[in-house]
């Protein structure tokens, strides 16, 4: 029996760790949902082809997103409720932002290999996403988080003659 689609394994983490001595390859570390970290030596030309493929996918997704929005407008439908947060196709310019509230989060250090503060949202789930910040950026973000948390807390306080 022929298989029509290749088996796909979800990668939960991917990072580049080092260049080869001749500078023609880069070592990539991949972690899947069901395995520990594995290392692969990948020619730089393959990575450049991957980047080209990703850019092609990004532009075709943006074009299909614009077509579907035009179709919705022609049908008399609003693409999204006014003022609502909605997904924006990659590459599209919009003030709207897709917002997801994580159920869990964690912080980690990338030391010794990577001098980054790592924020992981929804760790060990299919929705896992990680972001690395320099020490300066992490401090700026912490300051901003406290500022906005204080503003939200202030807004939530009951307003009345006794407050």
C-alpha positions as CSV (number, residue, x, y, z in Angstrom):
1,X,0.0,0.0,0.0
2,X,1.4,3.4,-1.0
3,X,1.4,6.2,1.4
4,X,0.1,9.4,-0.1
5,X,1.5,11.8,2.6
6,X,4.8,11.6,4.4
7,X,4.7,10.9,8.1
8,X,5.2,14.2,10.0
9,X,6.9,14.5,13.3
10,X,6.2,17.7,15.3
11,X,9.4,19.6,16.2
12,X,9.1,21.5,19.5
13,X,12.5,23.1,19.5
14,X,15.0,24.0,16.8
15,X,18.2,25.9,17.2
16,X,21.5,26.4,15.4
17,X,24.5,25.6,17.7
18,X,27.7,26.0,15.7
19,X,29.4,26.3,12.3
20,X,31.6,23.6,11.0
21,X,35.4,24.3,10.8
22,X,35.2,25.1,7.1
23,X,32.1,27.3,7.6
24,X,30.1,25.4,5.0
25,X,27.8,23.6,7.4
26,X,25.9,24.5,10.6
27,X,24.9,22.2,13.4
28,X,21.2,22.2,14.0
29,X,19.6,20.8,17.2
30,X,16.1,19.5,16.8
31,X,13.8,18.3,19.6
32,X,10.6,16.5,18.8
33,X,7.5,15.9,20.9
34,X,8.6,12.3,21.4
35,X,12.4,12.4,21.5
36,X,15.3,14.2,23.1
37,X,17.5,16.7,21.3
38,X,19.2,15.4,18.2
39,X,22.0,17.2,16.2
40,X,22.3,17.5,12.4
41,X,25.0,19.0,10.3
42,X,23.2,20.9,7.5
43,X,24.9,22.6,4.5
44,X,24.3,26.4,4.5
45,X,23.0,26.1,0.9
46,X,20.2,23.9,2.3
47,X,19.3,26.5,4.9
48,X,19.2,29.2,2.2
49,X,16.8,27.0,0.2
50,X,14.7,26.6,3.3
51,X,14.5,30.3,3.8
52,X,13.5,30.8,0.2
53,X,10.8,28.2,0.6
54,X,9.5,29.9,3.7
55,X,9.4,33.3,2.0
56,X,7.4,31.7,-0.9
57,X,5.0,30.1,1.6
58,X,4.7,33.4,3.4
59,X,3.9,35.4,0.3
60,X,1.4,32.9,-1.0
61,X,-0.4,32.8,2.4
62,X,-0.6,36.6,2.4
63,X,-2.1,36.6,-1.1
64,X,-4.7,33.9,-0.2
65,X,-5.6,35.9,2.9
66,X,-6.2,39.0,0.9
67,X,-8.3,37.1,-1.6
68,X,-10.5,35.6,1.2
69,X,-11.0,39.1,2.8
70,X,-12.1,40.5,-0.6
71,X,-14.5,37.6,-1.0
72,X,-16.0,38.2,2.4
73,X,-16.5,41.9,1.7
74,X,-18.2,41.1,-1.6
75,X,-20.5,38.7,0.2
76,X,-21.4,41.6,2.6
77,X,-19.6,40.1,5.6
78,X,-17.1,41.8,7.8
79,X,-13.9,39.9,7.9
80,X,-13.8,40.3,11.7
81,X,-15.8,42.2,14.3
82,X,-14.8,45.8,14.5
83,X,-12.2,46.4,17.1
84,X,-11.7,42.6,17.5
85,X,-8.3,41.0,17.5
86,X,-7.9,38.8,14.5
87,X,-5.2,36.7,12.9
88,X,-3.2,38.5,10.2
89,X,-1.7,36.5,7.3
90,X,2.1,36.4,7.4
91,X,3.6,39.4,5.5
92,X,0.3,41.4,5.7
93,X,0.5,44.9,7.2
94,X,-2.1,45.5,9.8
95,X,-2.7,47.0,13.2
96,X,-4.5,43.8,14.4
97,X,-2.6,41.3,16.4
98,X,-3.4,37.7,17.2
99,X,-3.5,37.3,20.9
100,X,-3.3,34.0,22.7
101,X,-3.5,33.6,26.5
102,X,-1.1,30.8,27.6
103,X,-2.3,28.4,30.2
104,X,1.3,28.1,31.6
105,X,4.6,29.8,31.1
106,X,8.2,29.4,32.3
107,X,11.5,31.2,32.2
108,X,14.9,29.7,31.6
109,X,18.5,30.8,31.0
110,X,20.2,29.9,27.7
111,X,23.5,29.9,29.5
112,X,26.2,28.7,28.9
113,X,25.7,28.4,25.1
114,X,23.3,31.3,24.6
115,X,23.3,34.4,26.8
116,X,19.5,34.9,26.6
117,X,16.6,34.9,29.0
118,X,14.2,32.4,27.5
119,X,10.4,32.7,27.8
120,X,8.4,29.6,27.0
121,X,4.7,29.8,26.6
122,X,2.5,26.7,27.1
123,X,5.5,24.4,27.7
124,X,5.3,20.8,26.7
125,X,2.1,21.3,24.6
126,X,1.5,21.4,20.9
127,X,1.1,25.2,21.2
128,X,4.5,25.6,22.8
129,X,6.4,28.8,21.7
130,X,9.7,30.1,23.0
131,X,11.3,33.5,22.8
132,X,14.9,34.5,23.7
133,X,15.7,38.0,25.0
134,X,19.0,39.7,25.7
135,X,19.5,40.8,29.3
136,X,18.7,44.4,28.4
137,X,15.5,43.5,26.5
138,X,14.4,41.2,29.3
139,X,14.8,44.1,31.8
140,X,12.9,46.5,29.5
141,X,10.1,43.9,29.1
142,X,9.9,43.3,32.8
143,X,9.5,47.1,33.4
144,X,6.8,47.3,30.8
145,X,5.0,44.3,32.1
146,X,4.9,45.8,35.6
147,X,3.7,49.2,34.2
148,X,0.8,47.7,32.3
149,X,-0.1,45.2,35.1
150,X,-0.3,48.2,37.5
151,X,-2.5,50.1,35.0
152,X,-4.9,47.1,34.7
153,X,-5.0,46.7,38.5
154,X,-5.8,50.4,38.9
155,X,-8.6,50.2,36.3
156,X,-10.1,47.1,38.1
157,X,-10.3,48.9,41.5
158,X,-13.9,49.7,42.5
159,X,-14.7,53.4,42.1
160,X,-17.0,54.9,44.7
161,X,-17.1,57.2,47.7
162,X,-15.2,54.8,49.9
163,X,-12.3,54.1,47.6
